Amino acid sequence: MAEVSGSRRPRMAPASVPGAACRINTLPRDLLLRAISHLNARELVQTCVLSRQWRHLWRSVPRINATIDEFDDFDGIYNFYDMADRAKECSALFKKFVNRFLMLRNPVPLDEFRLTYYNPDGSMNRSADSEEANLWIRHALLCNARSVEVTIQYYSLLLDPAVFTSECFLTRLLLSSVLLPPGFFRQLQTGCKALERLILRDCDIDDVEISSETLKVLTIDDTCCITFEEQASISIPSLLYLGFFPDARIPLLKNMESLETACVSDDTQVDDIYKSLSGVTDLDINYEERKLKMERKLRWCPKLNNLTTLTFSSGVCIHICIH
């Protein structure tokens, strides 16, 4: 059959040519490792089937994001007991996967380690599950992880302070739904001498003395719980930012000469904290009342000699000019 006048043969796409090289494989190894390290751990391992070049690439990534969400599969399950059984299966698969992943991984330094986990049995097996999770955190610290994030769903993790027993490169630590036992902060100071940022969310704090020689940022959000009755103390001479929101007695602030910015809750006991904030330049007050009684605050305003910005949770910002 004669070719139709004016028609052209379609060109074959370069990617379809047998033996054509994949452009992503031409990237430098370090850049390729950085790119794929943003995948979740399970997705990362699955890249080993792409080609012979990728078979062992996952072993050397500088970032680990191990999340149990990758193993959750509750589609079509609406019965509570069936969901509980499935949650146990997911937890078992996840633990087996993480243990195997860390065992086969090459001993290369880590930039970041993120763990999202839950204990479906609650307090029944919490110690056993916490022990395994503590081993994972310890492994990350031994790999010189600079940033560690631990998020526990449903039930809290019993964090073992002993995981911070050696010199490490940790500079940032985020803990969510973690139980902090007595002596936690003292052990943290001993084992993590490079730590600069500590963020606590929905944690139970059972340590009356919060101290550090290196922290620059400390945030304890309003979902955290102080589990003791006596007044806690915060002694961090290097601290630049303090965010403290729990509905508990305001801690005694000591050795806070470097503090520049503070964000605190406005409650009936908050006046105690202003005695230690004389050097701050920025102060943010979160208050529950619909109307803030400013006359009660006038007592401490003259004591904040360096204050330049005062912000309220409602979004109002007041700039203070000192002549």
SVG drawing of the C-alpha trace seen along z (x, -y; Angstrom):
<svg xmlns="http://www.w3.org/2000/svg" viewBox="-17 -59 49 70">
<polyline fill="none" stroke="black" stroke-width="0.4" points="0.0,0.0 1.3,-3.4 2.2,-5.8 -0.3,-8.5 1.0,-11.8 2.5,-14.1 2.5,-11.5 5.6,-10.9 6.7,-7.8 6.4,-8.3 9.7,-8.6 10.5,-6.1 11.0,-7.8 14.6,-7.6 13.6,-5.9 12.0,-3.1 15.1,-2.2 16.4,1.1 19.6,0.6 19.0,-3.1 20.6,-4.4 18.4,-5.7 19.3,-9.3 18.9,-9.0 21.6,-6.3 24.1,-8.8 23.8,-10.9 26.7,-10.9 26.3,-8.2 26.2,-10.7 23.4,-12.7 21.4,-9.6 21.7,-8.5 20.5,-11.8 17.5,-11.7 16.2,-8.3 16.8,-8.8 13.6,-10.8 11.6,-7.6 10.2,-5.7 12.2,-2.7 10.0,-0.1 9.8,-2.0 13.6,-2.5 14.3,1.3 11.9,1.9 14.2,-0.1 16.6,2.9 14.5,4.6 14.9,1.7 18.3,2.7 21.6,4.3 23.0,0.9 20.2,0.2 20.4,3.6 22.4,2.5 22.0,-1.2 19.5,-1.4 22.1,-0.1 24.1,-3.4 21.4,-6.1 22.1,-8.9 18.5,-9.2 16.1,-6.6 12.3,-7.1 10.9,-3.9 7.2,-4.3 4.6,-1.6 2.1,-3.4 3.6,-1.6 2.4,1.7 -1.1,0.5 -3.8,2.2 -7.3,1.9 -9.3,1.5 -12.6,3.4 -12.0,4.1 -14.6,2.6 -14.8,5.0 -12.9,3.8 -11.4,7.3 -10.4,7.9 -8.7,4.5 -6.9,5.3 -5.6,8.5 -4.5,6.8 -2.7,4.1 -0.7,6.8 0.2,8.4 1.3,5.0 3.4,4.4 5.1,7.8 5.9,7.2 7.2,3.8 9.5,4.9 10.8,7.8 11.4,5.4 13.2,2.7 15.5,5.2 16.4,6.7 16.8,3.3 19.3,2.1 21.2,5.4 21.8,5.3 22.4,1.6 26.0,0.5 27.7,-1.2 27.6,-4.7 26.9,-7.9 23.3,-9.1 22.0,-12.6 18.6,-11.8 16.6,-8.9 12.8,-9.1 10.7,-6.4 6.9,-6.3 5.6,-3.4 2.8,-2.1 2.2,0.6 -1.2,2.3 -1.2,4.1 -0.9,0.9 0.6,1.3 0.6,5.2 3.8,5.5 4.9,1.9 8.3,2.7 9.1,5.3 8.1,3.0 10.0,0.1 13.1,2.2 13.1,2.9 12.5,-0.7 15.3,-1.8 17.7,0.5 16.7,-1.1 17.3,-4.6 20.6,-3.5 21.7,-2.1 20.9,-5.4 23.1,-7.2 25.9,-4.8 25.7,-5.7 26.3,-9.4 22.7,-10.5 22.5,-14.3 18.7,-14.5 16.4,-12.0 12.6,-12.1 10.5,-9.6 6.7,-9.6 4.7,-7.0 1.0,-6.5 -1.7,-5.3 0.6,-4.4 3.8,-6.0 7.3,-4.7 9.3,-4.1 12.5,-5.8 15.7,-4.4 18.1,-7.2 21.0,-4.7 20.7,-5.0 22.5,-8.4 25.6,-6.9 28.3,-7.7 29.6,-10.7 27.4,-11.3 26.8,-13.9 23.2,-14.5 22.2,-18.1 18.4,-17.9 16.0,-15.6 12.2,-15.5 10.1,-13.2 6.4,-12.7 4.4,-10.5 7.5,-9.4 7.8,-8.8 10.9,-10.7 12.0,-9.1 14.0,-10.8 17.6,-11.5 16.7,-11.7 18.0,-15.3 21.2,-14.6 21.9,-11.6 21.1,-13.6 23.6,-16.2 26.3,-13.6 25.8,-11.7 24.8,-14.4 27.2,-17.2 26.4,-18.6 22.6,-18.8 21.2,-22.2 17.4,-21.7 15.0,-19.6 11.3,-19.5 8.9,-17.6 5.3,-16.9 2.7,-14.9 5.4,-13.6 5.2,-12.6 8.0,-14.3 9.1,-12.8 12.4,-14.6 12.4,-17.5 15.7,-19.0 16.0,-20.1 19.6,-21.2 21.9,-21.4 25.2,-23.1 24.5,-23.1 20.8,-23.5 19.8,-26.7 16.2,-25.8 13.8,-24.0 10.1,-23.5 7.7,-21.7 4.2,-21.9 0.8,-22.1 0.2,-18.3 3.1,-17.4 2.4,-16.5 4.5,-17.2 4.0,-14.1 5.4,-15.4 4.0,-17.9 7.2,-19.8 8.4,-22.7 10.8,-21.8 13.9,-23.8 15.3,-24.7 19.0,-25.6 20.3,-26.1 22.8,-29.0 23.2,-28.6 19.4,-28.7 18.2,-31.3 14.6,-30.2 12.2,-28.7 8.7,-27.5 6.8,-26.2 3.1,-25.5 2.1,-22.6 -0.8,-23.3 1.5,-22.9 3.4,-24.9 5.8,-27.2 9.4,-25.9 12.1,-27.9 14.4,-29.4 18.1,-29.5 21.2,-30.5 19.3,-31.8 21.5,-34.8 21.5,-34.0 17.7,-33.7 16.4,-36.1 12.9,-34.7 10.3,-33.1 6.9,-31.8 4.8,-30.9 1.2,-30.2 -0.8,-32.9 -2.3,-31.2 -2.7,-32.0 0.8,-31.1 2.6,-32.6 3.8,-35.8 6.4,-33.6 8.3,-33.1 8.7,-36.8 11.2,-37.3 13.6,-35.2 12.9,-36.8 14.4,-40.2 16.8,-39.8 14.5,-38.7 13.9,-40.8 10.9,-38.9 8.0,-37.6 5.0,-35.6 2.1,-35.0 -0.5,-32.4 -3.7,-33.0 -7.0,-31.1 -9.2,-34.0 -11.1,-35.9 -10.0,-39.1 -6.6,-39.6 -6.5,-41.7 -3.6,-44.0 -3.7,-45.7 -2.4,-42.4 0.6,-42.4 1.6,-46.0 3.4,-44.8 6.2,-43.0 6.5,-45.2 9.0,-47.6 11.3,-44.6 11.7,-43.5 14.2,-46.1 15.4,-44.6 11.9,-43.8 11.2,-45.1 8.4,-42.8 5.4,-41.5 3.1,-39.1 -0.2,-37.6 -1.8,-34.3 -4.6,-36.3 -2.2,-37.7 -1.8,-41.1 1.8,-42.3 3.0,-45.3 6.3,-46.9 7.9,-48.6 10.1,-51.7 12.5,-52.5 13.7,-56.1"/>
</svg>
